[in-house]
Structures are given as structure tokens and as C-alpha cells.
């Protein structure tokens, strides 16, 4: 464990908004249980389980990664187990799931339900049918994510990779910026300019509005594009010699070529001898409900730890610092530095 992260956590908890994370731990746990309950109900409505060989269950689901995630989720939450290669239903999901109480959770639950309601079709055909271009749904998600401790997570990450030490002439490139949650934290905690890049113009528009609400829009630039084209995008928008950081917050399971995105990030910071800050979860059972939801939204499943290490290595990067606790965070540099 990298103990240097401890004072950064304490400093982040001094922020009144970030301290909310201490009050919502139980709500977050209940919400994970709620998602697992809802997903298990959808699976059991769609596929026969009791007495079915695990290999047969897997063959009935078009996407093998989804099949693994669904079985492991139901096993982790105590709905099923395997005996001699055959699935046994231990208990069926009750009629009612865990009760949510936080207003931000209650507000966004209908959106999550709409996403999970597409699971039976995905099980049958492998297709993801939720239409994630709906601006109203995105705004609800923004409000939800802005009130569940994610800002605390992003604060710790931004401090750990050195954002507060950057000067006003420096630049940070936030890849896969989405609706701007990470970009606004980068702006609030530092003096550097931020170039937010995302392939979805609606998300970037929301990010610009969010930065205005936070009072930091003067140092934010946005550009539409994919991480696989990062170098060409950045060189036309920011001085490469001043780009000190490229940040990626939980995006590698969303892109087509994670290795290429990491390689492009290394190219962007090469001239400035900068670094790549990577916040990226890997396949973990406690994260399975969220992995299924994001898969339905269009992502891949989170990578295996060894796959992530391989992407970093093959992109010509090496790990300068890493901490597993409290989150998987990496500070990367080009091997030639």
C-alpha cells in the first residue's frame, strides 16, 4: 500500500461536500444490494437456473463476459451456488428490494431501472438497447454522481497525481471527461488549464454548464474526440510542452483500444516530461452490479488486473506510483523518462 495517500484522504475530508461520503456509506451499500436484487430478478425471469449446468447457462447468454458477471453477481449476493457443475438456486430475490432513503438515490432510481429493464433483451440477443443520448437522464446521473462521494474519490486522485502543484501556464488533459465531474475537480484543486475531451457533444455541453455553475469555466477548454486520436486532438488545442498531466478516470473499459489510448496519452506528455494519471478499477465482485449497469450503457466489463498491466506495458509506459487502497490509482510515465 502507498501510505502517501493517507494525508491526501484526510485533506479531502476537510472539504464539507466531500465529508458527505462518511454519511452515505450505508446508502451506497444498500444501493449496490438494490442493483444486485433487480438484476437477479431480471435474470431469473429470463433464464431457467435451478438444476441447469453452468456451461449451459453460459451458452444461453450471447456475451460470455456478461454471462460470467451475472453468475458471479448472483453467487456473491447469495442467490445461487454451483454443486458438481450444476446451478442450484439458494433463494429467489424477494418481491421488494432494499429500501433507499437518500433523495439523490430516489431521484435517479427510475433511470437505473430503465437501464436494467433492457437486460432480458441483452441476455437473449447480446444487444444493448438503452438509449443513452437522453439529456434528461444524463443530468439526473450528474446530480446523482455529484452527491455520492464521487467528488471525494476524485479529490483524492487529483491530489495524489499532483494537480495542486501545477502552475497557471500548465495544462491537464482529461480524457473521457463525460459530463465534467473530474474536470471541475481538477480546476478547483489546481491552477492549471484543463482540456476536457469526450466523443459525446451533449456530455461536453453539460460539462461546460457544470463548470460555469462551479465558477471555474475560465480555465476549461473542451474538444470532441476519441482517446485513440488523442495526440492529434491535443496538439491543435494546447501547447504540448505545457501538458503536464493526462488524466483518465475509469474510462479504459469504455474505449475500443485501451492500449492505443494509453499510448496516445504517453505521446501527449512526452515533450513536457509529464505523467499519465490513471484511475481504473478492475474485475471485482463487489463492483459487479455497477459493471452490469455500465455494460448495458455501452461499456465493456472492467479488465482483469493482468490485462490492465499488459495494456500499460505494451503502451510503452511504466508505473511510477501505484496504490490499491482506497482505490486503484496509477501515476505512469514513458519508459524513456
N, C-alpha and C positions, 0 to 999 in steps of 0.2 A: 504493500500500500504506500502511496505517496503522501506522507504526512504534511507536506507543504500545503495541501488543500484545506487543512483544518482551520487555520486563521481566516481563509477566504470564505469558508462557510459561516464562521462567526460574524465576519464583517457583513456578509449578505443578509444575515438575520437581523442586523440592526435596522434595515430598511423596513418601515411599518407595513408596506404591502407584502414584502417577502415573508414577514413573520406569520402571515395568514397560513403558510404551509404547515405550521405547527398545529393549527386548529382544525385542519381539514383532513388529517391523516386517516381518520376513521371513515370519513365520507369517500375518500379515494378508494379505500379498501372495499367499501360497500358497492361502489360503482363498478369495480372490477368484478365483484361477485355478481352484480346485476347483469353485466355484459355476458359473463360465462353462463349464467342461468338462461338468458334469452337465446344465446347461440345454441346451447344444448337442446332447448325446446325445438328450435328450428331443425336441428339435425335429426332429432328423434321423430319429428313429423315427416321428414323427408326420406329417411333410410331406416330399414329394419336393422336392429343391432343385436338383440338378445339371441345368443346361440349362433351368431354369424362369425365365421373365421375372419380374423383381422385382415388377412390377404384379400378376402372377398369384399370386405368393407372398403379397403383401399381401392380396389378395382372399380367400385361403383362411383367413385368421385374422380372427375376428369383430371383435376390438377393434383399431382402427388404431394406437393408441398401443403396444399390445403387439407388433404386427407390426413397427413401427419399432424398438422396443427389441430384439427378438430378432434382427433382421437386423444392426443396428449392433453388438450384442454379438458375434455370430459373425464379423463382419468385423474388429472390433477385436482379437479373440483369434486371428485368422489362419485361421479355418476356411473362410471363403468370401470371394469378391470378385465384383464385377459388371463384366462386359465387354459393352459395347453394350446395356445394359439387361437382360442375362441373367445369372443367378446361376451362378457356377462354383464347385464345391466344391474348395478348395485342398487340404484334408486333412480326414480324418474324426477325431473325437475318439478317442483311444486307448482300449483296453479298460479300463485303470486310470487314475484321475486322480491329481493331485498328492497326495503323502503328507503328512498332518497329524501333528504330534507333540505339540502342547500339550494337556494333559489337558482344559482347558475347551473347546477346539475339538472334540476327540474325543467329549466327552460330548454336545455339542449337535448334532453332525452328523446323527444319525438323525432329529432333528426337522426340520432343513433338508431332508433327503432326502424326508421325508414331504410337506413343502410342495411341493417341486419335482416330485414324482411326480404332482401334480394338474395339471401344465402341459398334458399332452396333451388333457385334457378342456376346459381353458380355451381352448386353441387351436381346438378343434372347436366349442365352444358359446359361448365368452365368459364362462362361469360360473366363479366361484371357489368351490371346494368344500372347502377346508381348514377344519376346524372349530377356530377359534382361541379357544374358550371353555375349553379343557382347562387346568386349573390346573397340572398337572404340566409341560406344555410351557412355560407362562409362567414357571414357576420355573426351568426349565432355561435359558430365554432370559435371565432376570435374572442368573443366575450367569455366563453367557457374556458378556453385555454389561458386567458388573461387573469383568471381568478382561481386557479387550482394549483398554485405553487410552481407553475412553469417559469414564471419570471425569476423565482428563486433559483431554479436549476440553471437558467441562462445567465444569471448574475455570477454564480459560482464559476461557470465555464468561462465567461468573458474575463473575469479577474485572473483565473488560472492560466490563461494563454497570454496575459499581459496587456490587455486592451487599455487599462488606465495609464500605462506608461507611454503610450504613443502620443505624438505631438500633433498640432493642428495642420501641419503640412503632410502628414501621413494619411494613408488610405487603408481601409479594411474592405475586402470584397466578401459579401455574404452570398453564398451560392445556395440556390433553392430557398430563397428568402420567404416565399409564400406571402402571408399577409403582414409580415413585418415585425413579428414579435421579437425575433432575435436582433434584427436591425435596430430597433428602438432601444433595446438594452445596450447594444454596442455604442450607440450615440449618447445615451445617458451616462454611461460609465467612463467614457473617454472623450478626447478632444479631436480624434481623427475623423475624417470624412468617411462615409460608408457608401459603397456601391452595392445596391441590392439587385440580384439577378434571379429571375424566375421565368419559366416558359409561359406562365398564365398571366395575361394582361389585367384581368379582373383582380387577381390577387395583388398585383403590384399597385393597382389603383387604390385598393383598400390599405395597403402598406403606406402609401403616401398620405392618405387621410389619417391613418393611425399616428404617423409621425407628427402631423400638424396638431392633433389632439394632445400629443405629448410635448409639444413645443420644441421639437428638435429637427424640424423639416429643413432648416437651412443648410445642414451638412449631409443631407441624404440625396443620392442620385439613384435612379432606377434604370434598369435595362432588361428588355425581354430577350430570353435566350436559354439554351440548354447548357448544362455543365460540360457536355462533351465538346462544346465550342467556346469554352471559357476564355482561352487566350485571345482569340480574335475579338470577342466582345469587350474584354477589359482594355486591350491596347488602344481601342478607339474612344474610350471613355475616361481613363485615368492614367496618370504617368506611372509606367511600370516600375521605375526606380524608386517610387514612394509607396508602393503597395507592400506594406509590412506584414499583413496577415490575410490569408484566405480562410474563411470560416465555413464550416458545414455542420449544420445541426440536424442530425437524424434524417439524412437525405439519400444515403447510398442505396437503400432498398427501394427508392423511387426512380432511379435513373436507369437508362438502358445499359450503360457500360461503366460500372463503378471504377474499374481500373483506369479507364480513359479520363474520367472526371478528376481523379487524384493526380494523374499525370499532368493534366492541363493546369491544375492548381499549382503544382511544382514549377511549371514553366512560368506562371504568372509572377511568382515571388522570387525567381532565380536572380533577376537583375538587382533586386533590393536586398538579397540575402535574407529574405523574410521567411516566415513559417506558415504552416497549414495547421489550423486548429480544427480538430475533428471530434465531434460528439456523436457517437454512433453505438446504439445498442446492438446486441447480438441475440441469437435464438435463446430465449429463456422462458421457462414455463409460466412464471408469474406474469409475463408480458403477453401471453397468448391471446387473451380477449382483445387487446388493442391491435395485435398483429393481424387477427382475422378482420377486424373493422377496417384497418388501413388497406389490407389486401382487397377488400370489397370496394374501396375507394379508388384503387388502381395501382397500389404499390406491389412489390414482391414481399415475400416473407423476409424477416430480418436474417442476416447472414450467420452462418456458423463462425465461431471465433477464428478457426483456421483459414476460412475463406477470406475474412477481413484482413488477416495478417498477410495472406498471399497477394491481395489487391495492393496493399501498401508497398510490399516489396517489389512487385512487378511494375509499379508506377515509378520506381526509382527514388522512393522516399524511405527514410528511416525514422524510427521513433526516438525523439529526443527525451520526451517525458510521457508517462502514462500513469493513470490512476483508475482502478476499478471501483473504488469507493469514494464518494457515494454514487458516482456514475462512471460509465466508460468514456474517458476523455483522453485524447491523444494530442500531443504537440509534435508535429512532423517537420522534417527538413529534408532538402535534397541531399543525396548521399555524397555529393561532391563538396558540400559546405563544410 
